[in-house]
Amino acid sequence: MPVKEFRTVVTEKPVLIGPDSKDDNIIFAIESSCDETAAAIVKNGREVLSNVVASQIKTHIEFGGVVPEVAAREHLEAINLVIAQAFEQSGLKAEDITAFAATVGPGLVGSLLVGMNAGKALALAHDKPFIGVNHLNAHVCANFLNTDLEPPFVALLISGGHTQIIEVKSYLEQKIIGETIDDAIGEAYDKVARLIGLPYPGGVNLDKLAQTGNPFAFKLPEAKLQNEYDFSFSGLKTASLQLINKLKKEKSELPKADIAASFQENVSSTLLKKVKKAADSIDAKTIVLAGGVAANSEIRKKFFALRDNGYKIYAPEMKYCTDNASMIASSAYFLAGTMDSLDVEVFSRM
């Protein structure tokens, strides 16, 4: 089990953080990588004491997607409020906190700067360690919240910006087995949603519509790749566009529900097949879902069905699938993808 010595940012007092620490670690974390301003307090990486999220969805609906400059301004307006609410919800004060953490990337640079600078300011004001967290590692760590999950396991990280199959050997050691070579799964969902006229957020609305359609109405292609564990969704997006254009010419009304269901069946089946094969190749019987798209109803249904075949399947509670600060605190505690220098800067991509 890992443990690391951090230093308070002013007096440089040593503070041990991690599962091997003899004392309870209470981490206050901030997340602002995209369009949610979030703050949370988590004890020992698993027990959520407070979890506050201010969403910007209503703001970005009129644009059909997230506008970076608008998102950054919204974070500035919300950050102090969510920090105050996180303390109030937990009943704790700054002196009770072991360390402050914040997402430093990947994400929108302007948005990341708001959360990171707030986290650094809190660490400086209260002389606590500051921990920068990698957003992708944090999504995987969302599965530790309120569970007894421990490595090793295989993780499927699916979000608006990333699609990866990850072998998690320990809290600190991870290896990417496969990943997308073009669009991430969340991008593919959003693009197809726009093609059939669904509003932002496209992925969520497509999932809802798909539940009313026939998943076998249309046969869509699956990309054949050199690495059998990699993904490609650009061809599926193009095939969906061609199908929609064809149906518009043939039918007076576009069968949106059937298109959505057929698209979702293709994606969820592809994910299941590749992840199961990757898990079997390393004799892993524990599979976890992570990322915003892990909230998708059909993907969860297909993966949870693997329990009947002897697999242990984990997925975060719905509120911890999308961006939140509890997963940032958990990642800081388990030391996954963390940076401990006050000089750390934000980054947009890996």
N, C-alpha and C positions, 0 to 999 in steps of 0.2 A: 504494500500500500504506500502511496507517495506522501511526502511531506516536503515543504520548502521553506527556507528562511527568507522572509521579506523584511524590509526595513521601513519604519515610519519615516515620512518624507521630510520632517523638520529635524527631529532629534536623532534620527537613525537608530532607534531602538529595535532590536530583533523581535520578529513576530513569526511564529511557526504556523503555517496554514496547510491544511490537507488532512486526509483521513487518518494519518498517523500522528496528528497533533494531539497532545494530551488534553488540551482545553477545547471547549466548544468554540467553533468559528462561526461568527455571525457576519455575513457579507451583505453589504448594501450595494446594489447594482443598478446601473442605468443602461437603457437600450434606446438608441435613436438612429438606427442605420438606414431606415427608409421612411415609412409614413405612420409609425406608431411611436409616441413618446411614452416611455415606460420606466417605472422604478419599482424595485422589489427588495425585500429583506428575506434572506434564506439562512436557516441554521444548518450547518454541517452538510450543505449541498443537497439536502433532501426535504427538509421541513420548511414549507413556505409560511412565513410569518406575515407577509403582506405582498400584494401583487396589484399594481395600479397601471392601467394602460389607457392612454388618451389616443383614440384613433382619428385619422384624418380622412377616412373614406368619403365622408360627405363633402369635404372640400374638393377632393380630386375627381368626383363623379362627373362634374361638368367638363373636365378636360379629357375624360376617357382613359386616364392613367395618371401616374404620379409625376408631377412637375417638380424637379429638384429644388428650384429656388423657392417655390411656394412651401414645399415640405420643410425646408430649413427655417423659414419664418414661423411656421406653425410650431416647430419644436421650441423656438425661443419663447413663444408665448405660453407654452404649456409646461416647460421643464420645472420651474419653481413650484408649480402647483402639484405636479405628480410626486415630487420629492417630499413635499410637506404631507401629502396624503399617505405616502408609504410609511413615514414615521408615525403618523396618527393611527393608521390601521394596525400597526404592530404594537403600539404602546411603548416603543423603545425610543431612546434618545441617542444622540451621536456618540456619547461616551460608551454606549453599550456595543457599538459596532467594532468588529475586529479589523475590517478593511473595506475600502470603497473600490468598486470595479465599474468598468464601462466598456461598451463595445468600441473597438478601434478599427474594425474592418472585417470583411469587405462591406461596402455599402456606398451610399451617396455621401461624398466628402463634406458638403455643407451641413448635412444632417448629423453625421458622425461627430463633427467638431463641437456641436452644441452639447451632446451628451458627454463626450470625453472631457471637455473643459469643465463641465459641471462636476464630474467625478473627481477630477484633479483638484478643483477648488475646495470640495468637501474634505478631501484627504489633507490638503494643506491647512485648512482652517482648524481641523481637529487632530492634526498630527497622527494620521493613520497611514498604513501602506496604501498605494494605489496599484490596481491590477488591471492592465489592458487585456481584453478578451477577444479572441477570434470568433466571429459570429457563427461560422459553420460548425466549429467544435461545440459551441453552445447549443445549437439545435439538437445535436446528438445527446448532449447532457440533459436536455429536457426530459429524457426518459428516466433519469435518476430521481426526479421530483416525485415524492410520495410513493416510491416503489423500493423494492429490494434488489433491483437489477445490478449486476456486477459483470465486468468483462470476464471472459472473452465473448464476443458476439459479432454478427454481421449487421451493419446498419445501412438502410436505404435512406439517403438524404435527398429529399425532393422539395424544391421550392421554386420561386419565381426566377431565381438566377442560377440554380445549381441542381444537377442530377448526378448523384454519385453512389456507388456501392463501396462501402468502407469496411475493411476488416479491422475491428477494434480489439487488439490483442491485450491491452491493459488500459488503465486510465490515461496513460501518457503515450502509448505506442499505437499508432493507427497507420493503415496502409490502404490506399485507394486501389480497388480491384478493377473497377470500371467507371466510366463517366460519359457524359454527353459530348459529342464532337461538334455540336452546333447549338440548337435551341435547348434551353432547359425545359423541363416538363411544364413548369408554371407559365413560361412564355408561350408554349404551344397551346395550352388551354386558353390563354387570354386571346391569342390570335384567332383561333377557331371560333371562340365566343363572339368576337367582333364580326367575323364573316357571316354569322347567322343572326346578327343584329342584337346581341345581348349586351346589356349595360355593364359598366365597371362596378365591382370587380368581376371580371369575366369568368375566372375559374370556378368561383363559388356558384355563380348563376348557371353555368353550364352543368355543374354537378346536380343542381336541383332539377333542371329541365330534363337531364338524362334519366332521372328516376321515373319519368312518365313515358319514356320512349322504348322502342324495341332495339335492344343492343345488337341484334343480328340482322337488322334491316339492310345494312350496307357493309360490304367487305372492303376494308381499308388495308393498305400494305404495311408490312413490317420491314424495316431496313435490315439488310444483311451486312455485317461489319466484320473486319478482320479479327478484332478482339471481341469474342462472343459476349463479353460482359459490358461492352460499351453501348451507348444509346445514340440514336439520331432521330430527331423529330421533324426536321425540315421537309423531308419527303412526305411524311404523313400530313403535314400542313398543306403542302402543294396538292396532294391527292384530295384532301378535304375541300380545297378551293375549287378544283376541277369538278368534283361531285356536286358541289353547291351550284356552280354555274350551269351544269347539265340539268339539274333538277329545276332550276328557275325557268329554263326553256320548256321543260316538259310538263310542269305542274303549275296550276294556278296559285297554289299555296305551298310554300316551302315546308317540308316535314321536319321542322327544327328539332323536335324532341327525338325523332329517330336518328337524325344526324348526330346530335349530342350523345345519345346512348351508344351509337356505333363507334364514335370516336373514343368515348370513355372505355368501352369494352376492349378496344385495340390497345390503348395505353396501359390499362390495368393488367391485362393479360401478359403484355410484354414485360412489364416490371416484375410481375410474379415469377414468370419463367426464368428470367435472367438472375434474379436475386436467389431463388431457390437453387438454381444450378451452381451459383457462386458459393452459397452456404454448403451445399453438398460436397463441393470440390475440396473444402478444407475441414469437412466433417463438423460443421457448426450446427447446433440444434437450437440456437437462440437467434432470433431475427428481430430487429427493432426498426420502426419507422420514425423519421424525423423530418422537420421542415413544414412549411405552411400547407403543402399539398398532402401531407400525411393526414389532414382532416377530411380528405375526400372519402365519401361514403363507399364507393365501389372498391377503391384500393384497400381500405380498411377491411371490408367484407371478405375480399379474396385472401388477404394475408391472415386474418384471424381464423379463417377456415383451415389453415395449415395446422392448427392445434389438434385437429382430428388425426393428423399424421405424426404426432409426437413432437412437434416443434413448440418451443416457447416463443410467443409473439408479444412484443411490447409496442405500444404507441402512446405518445403523450396525451394527457387530457386535452380536450379541444382547445381550451384557453391557453395551453402551453405549446400548441402546434405553431400558431402564428407568432410573430415577433413579440417577445416579452422579456422582462428583466430578470425573472426568476431563473430562466435558463442561463443567463449571463452570470448570475451569482453561483449557480451550481458548477458551471465551467471553471470559475475562478477558484472554487474550493477544491475541485478534483484536478486542478492545474492543467486542464486540457487546453492547449493553444493560448497560453497566457504569456503576457509580457509585463515585467515588473519595474520598468524604468519610468520615472516621471517624464522623461524626455521622449517617450514613445509617441509617434505621430499616427494619424489615421491613414488608411489606405483604401482605395476603391475596389481593387481586385486582388486576387491571390498572386 
